[in-house]
Amino acid sequence: MKGCTDELFQEKPLEYKASWNDKRIVKINRFYPSSKTCNECGYIHQDLTLSERIWTCPNGHTLDRDINASKNILEEGLRIIGAELSDNTGRALNKTSEKKHKALKSEAHLSLANG
C-alpha cells in the first residue's frame, strides 16, 4: 500500500512538489493572452501567430514570445496574490501594474510567491 504522499505525487506532481517545498501554486486563466501582450506597455497583438517567435509592438518593444509570456504570467500571478491579500486584509499589500486583460494560462505556477 502506498503512503499518502506517494499517492499525491502520482496524481498531482506539481502540487506535491509545491507542498514539499512549502510553496504555493497560483492558477491563472488559460485564455490569458500572455504571449500576445507586450510586458512593457500592455499592447495586445491580436493577430500574433504561433510561428512568430519574436515580435515588435507599436511602441517599439521587441519581444521574444516565450520570455514575454513568462513575464506576463508571473505578473498576473502576483496580481492575483495581491488581490487575495487585499480581500483578506481590506487593503492592498502587493501592487503590481494592472493590464486591461484578465485571462492567463493555468499551467503556470509561482514558486516566488512564498520566497
DRENPA-3360 file (N, C-alpha, C; in nm, 2 decimals, always signed):
BEGIN
1 = MKGCTDEL = +0.08/-0.12/+0.00/+0.00/+0.00/+0.00/+0.09/+0.12/+0.00 ~ +0.05/+0.22/-0.08/+0.13/+0.34/-0.10/+0.10/+0.44/+0.02 ~ +0.20/+0.52/+0.05/+0.17/+0.62/+0.15/+0.10/+0.74/+0.09 ~ +0.04/+0.82/+0.18/-0.04/+0.94/+0.13/+0.04/+1.03/+0.04 ~ +0.17/+1.06/+0.07/+0.25/+1.14/-0.01/+0.28/+1.08/-0.15 ~ +0.30/+0.95/-0.15/+0.32/+0.88/-0.28/+0.20/+0.89/-0.37 ~ +0.08/+0.88/-0.31/-0.04/+0.89/-0.39/-0.06/+1.03/-0.45 ~ -0.03/+1.14/-0.36/-0.04/+1.27/-0.41/+0.06/+1.30/-0.52;
9 = FQEKPLEY = +0.18/+1.25/-0.51/+0.28/+1.26/-0.62/+0.23/+1.20/-0.75 ~ +0.18/+1.08/-0.74/+0.13/+1.01/-0.86/+0.02/+1.09/-0.93 ~ -0.08/+1.15/-0.85/-0.19/+1.22/-0.90/-0.16/+1.36/-0.94 ~ -0.09/+1.43/-0.86/-0.07/+1.58/-0.88/+0.08/+1.61/-0.85 ~ +0.17/+1.58/-0.94/+0.31/+1.60/-0.90/+0.35/+1.75/-0.88 ~ +0.29/+1.84/-0.95/+0.32/+1.98/-0.92/+0.27/+2.03/-0.78 ~ +0.15/+1.99/-0.74/+0.11/+2.02/-0.61/+0.19/+1.95/-0.50 ~ +0.23/+1.83/-0.53/+0.32/+1.76/-0.43/+0.45/+1.83/-0.41;
17 = KASWNDKR = +0.51/+1.87/-0.52/+0.64/+1.94/-0.52/+0.63/+2.07/-0.45 ~ +0.52/+2.15/-0.48/+0.50/+2.28/-0.41/+0.48/+2.26/-0.26 ~ +0.40/+2.16/-0.22/+0.38/+2.13/-0.08/+0.51/+2.09/-0.01 ~ +0.58/+2.01/-0.07/+0.71/+1.96/-0.02/+0.81/+2.07/+0.01 ~ +0.81/+2.17/-0.08/+0.90/+2.28/-0.07/+0.84/+2.41/-0.01 ~ +0.72/+2.39/+0.05/+0.65/+2.50/+0.12/+0.63/+2.62/+0.02 ~ +0.58/+2.59/-0.10/+0.55/+2.69/-0.20/+0.40/+2.68/-0.23 ~ +0.36/+2.78/-0.31/+0.22/+2.79/-0.34/+0.20/+2.79/-0.49;
25 = IVKINRFY = +0.10/+2.73/-0.54/+0.07/+2.73/-0.69/-0.05/+2.83/-0.71 ~ -0.03/+2.92/-0.80/-0.14/+3.01/-0.83/-0.18/+2.98/-0.97 ~ -0.31/+2.95/-0.99/-0.37/+2.92/-1.12/-0.43/+3.04/-1.18 ~ -0.40/+3.06/-1.31/-0.44/+3.17/-1.38/-0.52/+3.13/-1.50 ~ -0.61/+3.21/-1.55/-0.70/+3.18/-1.66/-0.62/+3.13/-1.78 ~ -0.66/+3.02/-1.84/-0.59/+2.96/-1.95/-0.60/+3.04/-2.08 ~ -0.69/+3.13/-2.09/-0.71/+3.21/-2.21/-0.64/+3.35/-2.20 ~ -0.57/+3.37/-2.09/-0.49/+3.50/-2.08/-0.40/+3.51/-2.19;
33 = PSSKTCNE = -0.39/+3.63/-2.26/-0.30/+3.64/-2.38/-0.16/+3.67/-2.34 ~ -0.10/+3.58/-2.27/+0.04/+3.60/-2.22/+0.14/+3.62/-2.33 ~ +0.13/+3.56/-2.44/+0.23/+3.57/-2.55/+0.19/+3.70/-2.63 ~ +0.07/+3.73/-2.64/+0.02/+3.84/-2.72/+0.03/+3.98/-2.66 ~ +0.06/+3.98/-2.53/+0.06/+4.11/-2.46/+0.20/+4.16/-2.43 ~ +0.23/+4.28/-2.47/+0.37/+4.34/-2.45/+0.38/+4.36/-2.30 ~ +0.48/+4.30/-2.24/+0.50/+4.31/-2.10/+0.56/+4.44/-2.06 ~ +0.59/+4.53/-2.16/+0.65/+4.66/-2.13/+0.53/+4.76/-2.12;
41 = CGYIHQDL = +0.44/+4.76/-2.22/+0.34/+4.86/-2.23/+0.19/+4.81/-2.22 ~ +0.17/+4.68/-2.23/+0.04/+4.63/-2.23/-0.03/+4.61/-2.36 ~ +0.03/+4.65/-2.47/-0.03/+4.64/-2.60/-0.06/+4.49/-2.63 ~ -0.18/+4.46/-2.68/-0.22/+4.32/-2.72/-0.21/+4.31/-2.87 ~ -0.13/+4.22/-2.91/-0.11/+4.18/-3.06/-0.21/+4.07/-3.09 ~ -0.33/+4.11/-3.13/-0.44/+4.01/-3.15/-0.41/+3.91/-3.26 ~ -0.33/+3.95/-3.36/-0.31/+3.87/-3.48/-0.18/+3.79/-3.47 ~ -0.12/+3.78/-3.35/+0.01/+3.70/-3.34/-0.02/+3.56/-3.36;
49 = TLSERIWT = +0.07/+3.50/-3.45/+0.06/+3.36/-3.48/+0.16/+3.27/-3.41 ~ +0.14/+3.14/-3.40/+0.23/+3.06/-3.33/+0.37/+3.06/-3.39 ~ +0.38/+3.08/-3.52/+0.51/+3.08/-3.59/+0.59/+3.20/-3.57 ~ +0.53/+3.31/-3.51/+0.60/+3.43/-3.48/+0.67/+3.42/-3.34 ~ +0.80/+3.40/-3.34/+0.87/+3.38/-3.22/+0.92/+3.51/-3.16 ~ +0.94/+3.61/-3.24/+0.98/+3.74/-3.20/+0.89/+3.84/-3.26 ~ +0.84/+3.94/-3.19/+0.76/+4.04/-3.25/+0.79/+4.18/-3.18 ~ +0.74/+4.28/-3.25/+0.77/+4.42/-3.20/+0.63/+4.49/-3.19;
57 = CPNGHTLD = +0.60/+4.55/-3.07/+0.48/+4.62/-3.05/+0.49/+4.76/-3.12 ~ +0.38/+4.82/-3.14/+0.38/+4.96/-3.20/+0.46/+5.06/-3.12 ~ +0.49/+5.03/-3.00/+0.57/+5.13/-2.92/+0.72/+5.10/-2.93 ~ +0.76/+5.00/-3.01/+0.90/+4.97/-3.04/+0.96/+4.87/-2.95 ~ +0.88/+4.80/-2.87/+0.94/+4.70/-2.78/+0.95/+4.56/-2.86 ~ +1.07/+4.51/-2.87/+1.09/+4.38/-2.94/+1.09/+4.27/-2.83 ~ +1.00/+4.17/-2.86/+0.97/+4.07/-2.76/+1.00/+3.93/-2.81 ~ +1.06/+3.85/-2.73/+1.07/+3.71/-2.75/+0.94/+3.65/-2.70;
65 = RDINASKN = +0.87/+3.57/-2.78/+0.74/+3.52/-2.74/+0.74/+3.45/-2.60 ~ +0.83/+3.36/-2.58/+0.83/+3.28/-2.46/+0.87/+3.36/-2.34 ~ +0.98/+3.44/-2.35/+1.02/+3.52/-2.24/+0.91/+3.62/-2.20 ~ +0.85/+3.68/-2.30/+0.75/+3.78/-2.28/+0.63/+3.71/-2.21 ~ +0.59/+3.59/-2.25/+0.48/+3.52/-2.19/+0.51/+3.49/-2.04 ~ +0.63/+3.45/-2.02/+0.67/+3.41/-1.88/+0.66/+3.53/-1.79 ~ +0.71/+3.65/-1.83/+0.70/+3.77/-1.75/+0.55/+3.81/-1.73 ~ +0.47/+3.79/-1.83/+0.33/+3.83/-1.81/+0.26/+3.73/-1.72;
73 = ILEEGLRI = +0.29/+3.60/-1.72/+0.23/+3.50/-1.63/+0.27/+3.53/-1.49 ~ +0.40/+3.56/-1.47/+0.45/+3.59/-1.33/+0.37/+3.72/-1.28 ~ +0.36/+3.82/-1.36/+0.30/+3.94/-1.32/+0.15/+3.92/-1.28 ~ +0.08/+3.84/-1.37/-0.06/+3.81/-1.34/-0.08/+3.73/-1.21 ~ +0.01/+3.63/-1.19/+0.01/+3.55/-1.07/+0.03/+3.64/-0.94 ~ +0.12/+3.73/-0.95/+0.14/+3.82/-0.84/+0.03/+3.92/-0.82 ~ -0.04/+3.96/-0.93/-0.16/+4.04/-0.92/-0.27/+3.96/-0.85 ~ -0.29/+3.84/-0.88/-0.39/+3.75/-0.82/-0.36/+3.74/-0.67;
81 = IGAELSDN = -0.24/+3.72/-0.63/-0.20/+3.71/-0.49/-0.22/+3.84/-0.42 ~ -0.19/+3.95/-0.49/-0.22/+4.08/-0.43/-0.36/+4.11/-0.40 ~ -0.45/+4.06/-0.50/-0.59/+4.08/-0.48/-0.64/+3.99/-0.37 ~ -0.59/+3.87/-0.35/-0.63/+3.79/-0.24/-0.59/+3.85/-0.11 ~ -0.47/+3.90/-0.10/-0.42/+3.97/+0.02/-0.51/+4.09/+0.05 ~ -0.54/+4.16/-0.05/-0.63/+4.28/-0.03/-0.77/+4.24/+0.02 ~ -0.82/+4.13/-0.03/-0.95/+4.08/+0.01/-0.95/+4.04/+0.16 ~ -0.84/+3.98/+0.20/-0.83/+3.93/+0.33/-0.80/+4.03/+0.44;
89 = TGRALNKT = -0.74/+4.14/+0.40/-0.69/+4.24/+0.49/-0.77/+4.38/+0.48 ~ -0.84/+4.39/+0.37/-0.91/+4.52/+0.35/-0.82/+4.62/+0.28 ~ -0.70/+4.59/+0.26/-0.61/+4.69/+0.19/-0.51/+4.61/+0.10 ~ -0.46/+4.68/+0.00/-0.37/+4.61/-0.10/-0.23/+4.60/-0.04 ~ -0.18/+4.48/-0.03/-0.04/+4.46/+0.02/+0.06/+4.44/-0.09 ~ +0.01/+4.40/-0.21/+0.10/+4.37/-0.32/+0.05/+4.43/-0.44 ~ +0.11/+4.55/-0.48/+0.06/+4.62/-0.60/+0.15/+4.58/-0.72 ~ +0.09/+4.54/-0.82/+0.16/+4.52/-0.95/+0.09/+4.60/-1.05;
97 = SEKKHKAL = +0.15/+4.63/-1.17/+0.09/+4.71/-1.27/-0.03/+4.63/-1.32 ~ -0.14/+4.69/-1.34/-0.26/+4.62/-1.39/-0.27/+4.64/-1.54 ~ -0.31/+4.54/-1.61/-0.33/+4.54/-1.75/-0.48/+4.53/-1.78 ~ -0.52/+4.55/-1.90/-0.66/+4.55/-1.94/-0.72/+4.42/-1.97 ~ -0.64/+4.31/-1.95/-0.69/+4.18/-1.97/-0.69/+4.10/-1.84 ~ -0.77/+3.99/-1.84/-0.79/+3.92/-1.72/-0.75/+3.77/-1.73 ~ -0.72/+3.72/-1.85/-0.71/+3.57/-1.86/-0.56/+3.53/-1.86 ~ -0.53/+3.41/-1.83/-0.39/+3.36/-1.82/-0.39/+3.21/-1.84;
105 = KSEAHLSL = -0.27/+3.15/-1.85/-0.25/+3.01/-1.87/-0.25/+2.94/-1.74 ~ -0.33/+2.83/-1.73/-0.35/+2.77/-1.60/-0.23/+2.68/-1.56 ~ -0.14/+2.65/-1.65/-0.03/+2.56/-1.61/+0.08/+2.64/-1.54 ~ +0.07/+2.77/-1.53/+0.17/+2.85/-1.46/+0.16/+2.83/-1.31 ~ +0.28/+2.84/-1.25/+0.28/+2.84/-1.10/+0.39/+2.94/-1.06 ~ +0.38/+2.99/-0.94/+0.47/+3.09/-0.89/+0.54/+3.04/-0.76 ~ +0.66/+2.99/-0.78/+0.73/+2.95/-0.66/+0.79/+3.07/-0.59 ~ +0.79/+3.19/-0.66/+0.84/+3.31/-0.60/+0.74/+3.37/-0.50;
113 = ANG = +0.62/+3.32/-0.50/+0.51/+3.38/-0.42/+0.55/+3.36/-0.27 ~ +0.61/+3.26/-0.23/+0.64/+3.23/-0.09/+0.79/+3.23/-0.07 ~ +0.87/+3.30/-0.15/+1.01/+3.31/-0.12/+1.09/+3.25/-0.22;
% end
